């Protein structure tokens, strides 16, 4: 019976407060995860996003050319998606 009386005593005790501002450690920098090794993001014409599957196997010249082409294509697709009023209803 003494075990049954202990929860009542703890429930009547004052609730624990938050730690003082100086006691908690705060990271000045958030955790950063780099995904550069996965390659650039590709905006598809329907608004979905994908990546190049063989990005790691491409030569540097292929990567540079792909980045130039993808930047232009992604910008054009983003502009057309923003201008399309039917597409805005699907994203909401």
N, C-alpha and C positions, 0 to 999 in steps of 0.2 A: 504494500500500500504506500510505502514511502516513495516508490517510483512514480506513482500516479500523482503525487502532490508536487513533484519537481516541475513538470511542465506548467502547472498553474503559477508557480513562483516565477519562472522565467518569462511567462507571458505578461506578468504584472510589472516586470522590470522596465526601465526606460529604454526606448528604442535606440539602437546605435545610430550615430550621426555619420555624416560624410567626413572623410579625412580633411585635415586642414589643407589649404592651397599649397603650402610649402612642402607638405609631406609626400604628395604624389609626384611621380616623375613624368614629365611630358617630353615626348620626342619633338624636337624642332622640325625635323624633316619627316614627311610621311613615307611609308614604305613604297618604294618604286620598283616596279617590275618592268623590265625592258623586253619588248617583243620584236625587236628589230630583226632577229634571226628568222622570224616567220615570213618576212617579206611585207610588201606594201598592201594596204587595204584596197580592194577593188569594189567600186560602187556599181552594182548591176542595174540594168535599165528598169527593173521593178522596185528598186530601192533597197534590196538586200545587199549584204556585204560579204565578200569572200576574199580569199587569198590565192596566190600562185602556189600550186602544190609542189613544184620542183624548184623553188626559189634557191634553196641551198646548193643545188647542183648546177646552177647557171653560172656562166663566166661573168667577170666584172663588166665587160662590154655589153653583154646581154642584159644585165641588171640595170646599167645606166640607161640603155635605150628603153627598156620596159618602164622605168621610172618616168622618163620624159613623156612617153605615150600615155601612161596611166594618169598622170597629172592632168593632161589635157582632156582625156576621156572622162575622168571622174568629175572634173569641173563642169563639162558640158552636160553630163547626166544629172548632176546635182541641180543645175540651173533648170533643166527641163522638168525635173521632179518638183521643184519649188513652184514652177509656173503652172503645173497641172492641178486644177482645182479638185479633180476626182481623186488624186493621190493623197491629198491632205485629209480626206475623210477616212481613208484606210489606216493612216498612221495614228489618228487620235484614239 
